[in-house]
Amino acid sequence: MDQDKLQAVALRPHATICLVSALAHHDLVDEIPTSLQVALPRGTRVPKRTPTLTWHVFDPDTFELGRDLVTIDGSSELIELYSPERSIVDAFRLRGQLGYETARDALKEWLRRGGKPAEIAQLAIQIPRAKRPVFDALEVLS
């Protein structure tokens, strides 16, 4: 998938690894995505979908939250990657597409590793569509 990351950055410098691709990168889910899931801020022209890249459009007001810069293995190129907390919050926000189980399992693993509920709650408050499902899941799992 590193070639996919290089391709994503070449096509759009603001490309950010997101959703299940980010959760898998952080070892929070066992699922291996069939394509690299990449976010762009709404308003950016989205490249055509390829078999190895799936583009998602995120709200520009929250796009920057939880982005980390990482080096692409085998190169000196950098790509943005959403943090574990942001990836979990987005999984709850898009649970209709990804499945509630994916979000719940990622949160459960993150908590098992010592993640602090207050950290993820603080981020969820900033992403309104995620707030209620994240808080509900934290209540059950904490």
MDTraj code that builds the backbone (N, CA, C; nanometers):
import mdtraj as md
import numpy as np

residues = "MET ASP GLN ASP LYS LEU GLN ALA VAL ALA LEU ARG PRO HIS ALA THR ILE CYS LEU VAL SER ALA LEU ALA HIS HIS ASP LEU VAL ASP GLU ILE PRO THR SER LEU GLN VAL ALA LEU PRO ARG GLY THR ARG VAL PRO LYS ARG THR PRO THR LEU THR TRP HIS VAL PHE ASP PRO ASP THR PHE GLU LEU GLY ARG ASP LEU VAL THR ILE ASP GLY SER SER GLU LEU ILE GLU LEU TYR SER PRO GLU ARG SER ILE VAL ASP ALA PHE ARG LEU ARG GLY GLN LEU GLY TYR GLU THR ALA ARG ASP ALA LEU LYS GLU TRP LEU ARG ARG GLY GLY LYS PRO ALA GLU ILE ALA GLN LEU ALA ILE GLN ILE PRO ARG ALA LYS ARG PRO VAL PHE ASP ALA LEU GLU VAL LEU SER".split()
xyz = np.array([
    [0.0809, -0.1207, 0.0000],
    [0.0000, 0.0000, 0.0000],
    [0.0848, 0.1265, 0.0000],
    [0.2172, 0.1146, 0.0160],
    [0.2989, 0.2349, 0.0183],
    [0.2975, 0.3062, -0.1158],
    [0.2897, 0.2312, -0.2262],
    [0.2767, 0.2944, -0.3576],
    [0.1463, 0.3741, -0.3640],
    [0.0427, 0.3204, -0.3010],
    [-0.0860, 0.3908, -0.2971],
    [-0.0728, 0.5232, -0.2220],
    [0.0033, 0.5224, -0.1138],
    [0.0244, 0.6457, -0.0370],
    [0.0998, 0.7484, -0.1209],
    [0.2025, 0.7025, -0.1916],
    [0.2781, 0.7927, -0.2789],
    [0.1879, 0.8505, -0.3873],
    [0.1017, 0.7655, -0.4434],
    [0.0093, 0.8116, -0.5470],
    [-0.0886, 0.9150, -0.4902],
    [-0.1403, 0.8888, -0.3707],
    [-0.2360, 0.9813, -0.3085],
    [-0.1736, 1.1189, -0.2873],
    [-0.0511, 1.1220, -0.2344],
    [0.0169, 1.2494, -0.2096],
    [0.0495, 1.3198, -0.3411],
    [0.0848, 1.2420, -0.4425],
    [0.1150, 1.3017, -0.5729],
    [-0.0102, 1.3663, -0.6329],
    [-0.1255, 1.3019, -0.6131],
    [-0.2502, 1.3552, -0.6681],
    [-0.3030, 1.4739, -0.5883],
    [-0.2930, 1.4672, -0.4566],
    [-0.3441, 1.5735, -0.3702],
    [-0.2542, 1.5857, -0.2468],
    [-0.1771, 1.6932, -0.2354],
    [-0.0860, 1.7099, -0.1220],
    [-0.1543, 1.7068, 0.0152],
    [-0.2830, 1.7443, 0.0237],
    [-0.3538, 1.7434, 0.1524],
    [-0.4165, 1.6081, 0.1843],
    [-0.3885, 1.5069, 0.1029],
    [-0.4449, 1.3737, 0.1257],
    [-0.4130, 1.3274, 0.2675],
    [-0.5137, 1.2728, 0.3344],
    [-0.4979, 1.2262, 0.4722],
    [-0.5574, 1.0864, 0.4839],
    [-0.4770, 0.9910, 0.5291],
    [-0.5255, 0.8540, 0.5466],
    [-0.6327, 0.8561, 0.6546],
    [-0.7460, 0.7917, 0.6260],
    [-0.8603, 0.8011, 0.7166],
    [-0.9317, 0.6669, 0.7317],
    [-1.0338, 0.6700, 0.8168],
    [-1.1293, 0.5615, 0.8363],
    [-1.0600, 0.4280, 0.8613],
    [-1.1027, 0.3209, 0.7951],
    [-1.0500, 0.1878, 0.8255],
    [-0.9010, 0.1789, 0.7934],
    [-0.8551, 0.2502, 0.6914],
    [-0.7113, 0.2497, 0.6605],
    [-0.6308, 0.3052, 0.7779],
    [-0.6788, 0.4118, 0.8392],
    [-0.6105, 0.4697, 0.9551],
    [-0.6237, 0.3782, 1.0769],
    [-0.7419, 0.3226, 1.0985],
    [-0.7606, 0.2298, 1.2110],
    [-0.6677, 0.1100, 1.1979],
    [-0.6532, 0.0567, 1.0766],
    [-0.5639, -0.0572, 1.0527],
    [-0.4181, -0.0159, 1.0751],
    [-0.3816, 0.1025, 1.0305],
    [-0.2449, 0.1524, 1.0515],
    [-0.2119, 0.1572, 1.2010],
    [-0.3085, 0.1966, 1.2816],
    [-0.2892, 0.2064, 1.4266],
    [-0.3147, 0.0724, 1.4972],
    [-0.3370, -0.0340, 1.4202],
    [-0.3641, -0.1684, 1.4745],
    [-0.4835, -0.1707, 1.5692],
    [-0.5873, -0.0966, 1.5349],
    [-0.7083, -0.0938, 1.6171],
    [-0.8169, -0.1859, 1.5637],
    [-0.8011, -0.2338, 1.4415],
    [-0.8955, -0.3290, 1.3819],
    [-0.8162, -0.4365, 1.3082],
    [-0.8781, -0.5529, 1.2932],
    [-0.8152, -0.6623, 1.2185],
    [-0.8425, -0.6511, 1.0696],
    [-0.9450, -0.5754, 1.0347],
    [-0.9864, -0.5603, 0.8956],
    [-0.8741, -0.4977, 0.8123],
    [-0.8539, -0.5526, 0.6934],
    [-0.7576, -0.4961, 0.5996],
    [-0.8372, -0.4373, 0.4841],
    [-0.8346, -0.3044, 0.4685],
    [-0.9138, -0.2432, 0.3618],
    [-0.8633, -0.2851, 0.2240],
    [-0.9560, -0.2975, 0.1302],
    [-0.9190, -0.3369, -0.0059],
    [-0.8559, -0.2217, -0.0827],
    [-0.8775, -0.0988, -0.0369],
    [-0.8140, 0.0178, -0.0980],
    [-0.7758, 0.1150, 0.0131],
    [-0.6820, 0.2025, -0.0168],
    [-0.6404, 0.3038, 0.0794],
    [-0.7485, 0.4114, 0.0856],
    [-0.8013, 0.4364, 0.2045],
    [-0.9057, 0.5373, 0.2226],
    [-0.8390, 0.6697, 0.2568],
    [-0.8701, 0.7709, 0.1764],
    [-0.8027, 0.8996, 0.1863],
    [-0.9065, 1.0113, 0.1938],
    [-0.8861, 1.1037, 0.2878],
    [-0.9774, 1.2172, 0.3041],
    [-0.9185, 1.3430, 0.2421],
    [-1.0092, 1.4252, 0.1914],
    [-0.9771, 1.5589, 0.1412],
    [-1.0796, 1.6552, 0.1998],
    [-1.0422, 1.7821, 0.2173],
    [-1.1426, 1.8773, 0.2643],
    [-1.2457, 1.9046, 0.1555],
    [-1.3728, 1.9132, 0.1956],
    [-1.4793, 1.9468, 0.1005],
    [-1.4405, 2.0748, 0.0269],
    [-1.4654, 2.0753, -0.1028],
    [-1.4280, 2.1892, -0.1854],
    [-1.3038, 2.1614, -0.2680],
    [-1.2300, 2.0567, -0.2315],
    [-1.1138, 2.0142, -0.3091],
    [-1.1628, 1.9231, -0.4209],
    [-1.1066, 1.9390, -0.5387],
    [-1.1443, 1.8509, -0.6491],
    [-1.0953, 1.7098, -0.6180],
    [-1.1881, 1.6159, -0.6222],
    [-1.1581, 1.4769, -0.5890],
    [-1.1136, 1.4034, -0.7157],
    [-0.9977, 1.3380, -0.7108],
    [-0.9542, 1.2595, -0.8265],
    [-1.0483, 1.1420, -0.8510],
    [-1.0396, 1.0856, -0.9702],
    [-1.1207, 0.9676, -1.0002],
    [-1.0790, 0.8529, -0.9089],
    [-1.1777, 0.7727, -0.8715],
    [-1.1504, 0.6559, -0.7875],
    [-1.0700, 0.5556, -0.8688],
    [-0.9739, 0.4956, -0.8037],
    [-0.8960, 0.3889, -0.8657],
    [-0.9174, 0.2632, -0.7826],
    [-0.8763, 0.1476, -0.8319],
    [-0.8940, 0.0260, -0.7523],
    [-0.8192, 0.0304, -0.6184],
    [-0.7158, 0.1130, -0.6087],
    [-0.6355, 0.1140, -0.4863],
    [-0.6559, 0.2368, -0.3978],
    [-0.7315, 0.3365, -0.4451],
    [-0.7562, 0.4583, -0.3668],
    [-0.9051, 0.4896, -0.3622],
    [-0.9565, 0.5110, -0.2419],
    [-1.0949, 0.5548, -0.2246],
    [-1.0909, 0.6907, -0.1559],
    [-1.1474, 0.7901, -0.2219],
    [-1.1444, 0.9274, -0.1718],
    [-1.2715, 0.9582, -0.0929],
    [-1.2542, 1.0277, 0.0192],
    [-1.3658, 1.0721, 0.1025],
    [-1.3536, 1.2229, 0.1204],
    [-1.4660, 1.2896, 0.1351],
    [-1.4677, 1.4346, 0.1516],
    [-1.5151, 1.4661, 0.2935],
    [-1.4319, 1.5397, 0.3679],
    [-1.4618, 1.5745, 0.5063],
    [-1.4859, 1.7248, 0.5173],
    [-1.5599, 1.7633, 0.6193],
    [-1.5900, 1.9034, 0.6472],
    [-1.4599, 1.9829, 0.6640],
    [-1.4434, 2.0913, 0.5896],
    [-1.3194, 2.1694, 0.6021],
    [-1.3000, 2.2305, 0.7413],
    [-1.4090, 2.2517, 0.8155],
    [-1.3973, 2.3093, 0.9500],
    [-1.3327, 2.2131, 1.0494],
    [-1.3432, 2.0830, 1.0235],
    [-1.2866, 1.9844, 1.1160],
    [-1.1771, 1.8997, 1.0509],
    [-1.1468, 1.9257, 0.9249],
    [-1.0507, 1.8437, 0.8507],
    [-0.9144, 1.8354, 0.9195],
    [-0.8681, 1.9451, 0.9768],
    [-0.7334, 1.9503, 1.0357],
    [-0.7238, 1.8806, 1.1718],
    [-0.8360, 1.8549, 1.2366],
    [-0.8334, 1.7947, 1.3707],
    [-0.7724, 1.6548, 1.3672],
    [-0.6719, 1.6328, 1.4501],
    [-0.6164, 1.4990, 1.4657],
    [-0.5306, 1.4502, 1.3506],
    [-0.4762, 1.5416, 1.2704],
    [-0.3889, 1.5004, 1.1595],
    [-0.2443, 1.4956, 1.2074],
    [-0.1755, 1.3868, 1.1735],
    [-0.0342, 1.3696, 1.2058],
    [0.0417, 1.3450, 1.0765],
    [0.1630, 1.3921, 1.0696],
    [0.2477, 1.3724, 0.9535],
    [0.3327, 1.2481, 0.9755],
    [0.3322, 1.1548, 0.8803],
    [0.4129, 1.0329, 0.8908],
    [0.4917, 1.0132, 0.7617],
    [0.6043, 0.9446, 0.7747],
    [0.6869, 0.9132, 0.6585],
    [0.6327, 0.7877, 0.5918],
    [0.6268, 0.7897, 0.4609],
    [0.5833, 0.6726, 0.3848],
    [0.6999, 0.5749, 0.3810],
    [0.6759, 0.4504, 0.4249],
    [0.7812, 0.3489, 0.4284],
    [0.8510, 0.3380, 0.2934],
    [0.9834, 0.3303, 0.2984],
    [1.0611, 0.3126, 0.1768],
    [1.0801, 0.4388, 0.0956],
    [1.0468, 0.5539, 0.1535],
    [1.0637, 0.6798, 0.0804],
    [1.0877, 0.7920, 0.1811],
    [1.1191, 0.9077, 0.1289],
    [1.1341, 1.0246, 0.2161],
    [1.0084, 1.1116, 0.2118],
    [0.9079, 1.0669, 0.1371],
    [0.7823, 1.1408, 0.1239],
    [0.7009, 1.1323, 0.2530],
    [0.6224, 1.2348, 0.2765],
    [0.5361, 1.2401, 0.3946],
    [0.3903, 1.2377, 0.3518],
    [0.3066, 1.1830, 0.4396],
    [0.1622, 1.1843, 0.4176],
    [0.0958, 1.2106, 0.5520],
    [-0.0202, 1.2725, 0.5477],
    [-0.0969, 1.2959, 0.6705],
    [-0.1773, 1.1707, 0.7040],
    [-0.1930, 1.1469, 0.8326],
    [-0.2659, 1.0309, 0.8836],
    [-0.3470, 1.0784, 1.0028],
    [-0.4743, 1.0408, 1.0085],
    [-0.5532, 1.0772, 1.1254],
    [-0.5088, 0.9951, 1.2460],
    [-0.5083, 1.0595, 1.3619],
    [-0.4700, 0.9969, 1.4885],
    [-0.5666, 0.8835, 1.5226],
    [-0.5281, 0.7962, 1.6146],
    [-0.6213, 0.6904, 1.6566],
    [-0.7545, 0.7479, 1.7051],
    [-0.7481, 0.8537, 1.7861],
    [-0.8707, 0.9124, 1.8405],
    [-0.9605, 0.9669, 1.7299],
    [-0.9022, 1.0408, 1.6367],
    [-0.9810, 1.0969, 1.5268],
    [-1.0393, 0.9852, 1.4410],
    [-0.9614, 0.8810, 1.4163],
    [-1.0090, 0.7698, 1.3335],
    [-1.1285, 0.7001, 1.3981],
    [-1.1233, 0.6839, 1.5293],
    [-1.2351, 0.6215, 1.6014],
    [-1.3584, 0.7117, 1.5958],
    [-1.3397, 0.8403, 1.6207],
    [-1.4521, 0.9346, 1.6152],
    [-1.5156, 0.9326, 1.4762],
    [-1.4338, 0.9324, 1.3712],
    [-1.4873, 0.9270, 1.2349],
    [-1.5595, 0.7955, 1.2083],
    [-1.5097, 0.6864, 1.2650],
    [-1.5774, 0.5575, 1.2470],
    [-1.7175, 0.5616, 1.3081],
    [-1.7321, 0.6265, 1.4220],
    [-1.8661, 0.6421, 1.4804],
    [-1.9511, 0.7380, 1.3974],
    [-1.8898, 0.8438, 1.3482],
    [-1.9629, 0.9413, 1.2659],
    [-2.0151, 0.8759, 1.1382],
    [-1.9385, 0.7856, 1.0825],
    [-1.9756, 0.7198, 0.9565],
    [-2.0102, 0.5726, 0.9777],
    [-2.0650, 0.5422, 1.0947],
    [-2.0973, 0.4032, 1.1284],
    [-2.1966, 0.3408, 1.0323],
    [-2.2797, 0.4209, 0.9676],
    [-2.3736, 0.3685, 0.8686],
    [-2.3021, 0.3090, 0.7486],
    [-2.1871, 0.3639, 0.7137],
    [-2.1076, 0.3133, 0.6021],
    [-2.0100, 0.2046, 0.6457],
    [-1.9478, 0.2241, 0.7612],
    [-1.8422, 0.1328, 0.8059],
    [-1.8939, 0.0185, 0.8910],
    [-2.0074, 0.0391, 0.9553],
    [-2.0604, -0.0597, 1.0484],
    [-2.0280, -0.0200, 1.1914],
    [-2.1277, -0.0288, 1.2768],
    [-2.1100, 0.0082, 1.4172],
    [-2.0023, -0.0774, 1.4835],
    [-1.9942, -0.2047, 1.4446],
    [-1.8991, -0.2969, 1.5069],
    [-1.7552, -0.2504, 1.4864],
    [-1.7255, -0.1975, 1.3687],
    [-1.5899, -0.1485, 1.3412],
    [-1.5538, -0.0378, 1.4393],
    [-1.6434, 0.0577, 1.4566],
    [-1.6192, 0.1691, 1.5485],
    [-1.6078, 0.1189, 1.6925],
    [-1.7002, 0.0347, 1.7333],
    [-1.7002, -0.0165, 1.8712],
    [-1.5738, -0.0965, 1.9002],
    [-1.5358, -0.1850, 1.8081],
    [-1.4176, -0.2686, 1.8295],
    [-1.2901, -0.1849, 1.8370],
    [-1.2811, -0.0816, 1.7531],
    [-1.1642, 0.0067, 1.7565],
    [-1.1581, 0.0819, 1.8892],
    [-1.2720, 0.1314, 1.9355],
    [-1.2766, 0.2021, 2.0635],
    [-1.2398, 0.1077, 2.1778],
    [-1.2924, -0.0122, 2.1742],
    [-1.2638, -0.1109, 2.2788],
    [-1.1130, -0.1396, 2.2859],
    [-1.0494, -0.1580, 2.1706],
    [-0.9052, -0.1849, 2.1665],
    [-0.8258, -0.0639, 2.2148],
    [-0.8671, 0.0549, 2.1739],
    [-0.7991, 0.1776, 2.2154],
    [-0.8073, 0.1943, 2.3679],
    [-0.9232, 0.1682, 2.4255],
    [-0.9390, 0.1757, 2.5711],
    [-0.8554, 0.0687, 2.6406],
    [-0.8506, -0.0509, 2.5834],
    [-0.7721, -0.1606, 2.6412],
    [-0.6242, -0.1227, 2.6500],
    [-0.5777, -0.0457, 2.5534],
    [-0.4369, -0.0025, 2.5498],
    [-0.4096, 0.1174, 2.6404],
    [-0.5103, 0.1640, 2.7097],
    [-0.4899, 0.2743, 2.8033],
    [-0.5394, 0.4091, 2.7560],
    [-0.6144, 0.4112, 2.6459],
    [-0.6719, 0.5366, 2.5977],
    [-0.7634, 0.5969, 2.7027],
    [-0.7597, 0.7265, 2.7160],
    [-0.8402, 0.7972, 2.8164],
    [-0.9722, 0.8439, 2.7552],
    [-1.0854, 0.8028, 2.8133],
    [-1.2155, 0.8443, 2.7610],
    [-1.2285, 0.9957, 2.7430],
    [-1.1696, 1.0744, 2.8326],
    [-1.1809, 1.2205, 2.8226],
    [-1.1169, 1.2735, 2.6943],
    [-1.0096, 1.2088, 2.6490],
    [-0.9415, 1.2541, 2.5264],
    [-1.0315, 1.2374, 2.4045],
    [-1.0938, 1.1219, 2.3942],
    [-1.1776, 1.0965, 2.2770],
    [-1.3083, 1.1753, 2.2878],
    [-1.3580, 1.1942, 2.4093],
    [-1.4800, 1.2734, 2.4287],
    [-1.4567, 1.4180, 2.3860],
    [-1.3405, 1.4726, 2.4198],
    [-1.3077, 1.6106, 2.3828],
    [-1.3070, 1.6272, 2.2306],
    [-1.2528, 1.5300, 2.1597],
    [-1.2507, 1.5360, 2.0135],
    [-1.3912, 1.5185, 1.9567],
    [-1.4687, 1.4261, 2.0127],
    [-1.6049, 1.4003, 1.9638],
    [-1.6932, 1.5247, 1.9757],
    [-1.6720, 1.6040, 2.0781],
    [-1.7496, 1.7274, 2.0961],
    [-1.7278, 1.8224, 1.9784],
    [-1.6093, 1.8190, 1.9199],
    [-1.5762, 1.9089, 1.8089],
    [-1.6315, 1.8605, 1.6747],
    [-1.6773, 1.7356, 1.6706],
    [-1.7326, 1.6779, 1.5477],
    [-1.8759, 1.6353, 1.5801],
    [-1.9711, 1.7275, 1.5657],
    [-2.1070, 1.7098, 1.6169],
    [-2.1756, 1.5768, 1.5830],
    [-2.1653, 1.5284, 1.4611],
    [-2.2365, 1.4050, 1.4254],
    [-2.1797, 1.2823, 1.4966],
    [-2.0631, 1.2964, 1.5568],
    [-2.0018, 1.1835, 1.6262],
    [-2.0276, 1.1861, 1.7763],
    [-2.0642, 1.3011, 1.8289],
    [-2.0713, 1.3188, 1.9741],
    [-2.1602, 1.2154, 2.0432],
    [-2.2851, 1.2067, 2.0027],
    [-2.3787, 1.1171, 2.0709],
    [-2.3355, 0.9699, 2.0631],
    [-2.3031, 0.9160, 1.9436],
    [-2.2639, 0.7749, 1.9398],
    [-2.1348, 0.7462, 2.0165],
    [-2.0401, 0.8390, 2.0164],
    [-1.9163, 0.8178, 2.0921],
    [-1.9471, 0.8171, 2.2415],
    [-2.0251, 0.9138, 2.2883],
    [-2.0593, 0.9195, 2.4301],
    [-2.1376, 0.7955, 2.4734],
    [-2.2307, 0.7504, 2.3902],
    [-2.3073, 0.6294, 2.4226],
    [-2.2155, 0.5083, 2.4350],
    [-2.1225, 0.4938, 2.3411],
    [-2.0301, 0.3800, 2.3441],
    [-1.9369, 0.3883, 2.4643],
    [-1.8888, 0.5075, 2.4962],
    [-1.8023, 0.5236, 2.6134],
    [-1.8757, 0.4859, 2.7413],
    [-2.0030, 0.5205, 2.7482],
    [-2.0827, 0.4872, 2.8670],
    [-2.0923, 0.3360, 2.8855],
    [-2.1079, 0.2648, 2.7754],
    [-2.1201, 0.1187, 2.7811],
    [-1.9852, 0.0528, 2.8094],
    [-1.8782, 0.1026, 2.7456],
    [-1.7478, 0.0362, 2.7529],
    [-1.6616, 0.0795, 2.8706],
    [-1.6882, 0.1959, 2.9286],
    [-1.6008, 0.2451, 3.0376],
    [-1.6487, 0.1984, 3.1729],
])
top = md.Topology()
chain = top.add_chain()
for i, resn in enumerate(residues, 1):
    res = top.add_residue(resn, chain, resSeq=i)
    for name in ("N", "CA", "C"):
        top.add_atom(name, md.element.get_by_symbol(name[0]), res)
traj = md.Trajectory(xyz[None], top)
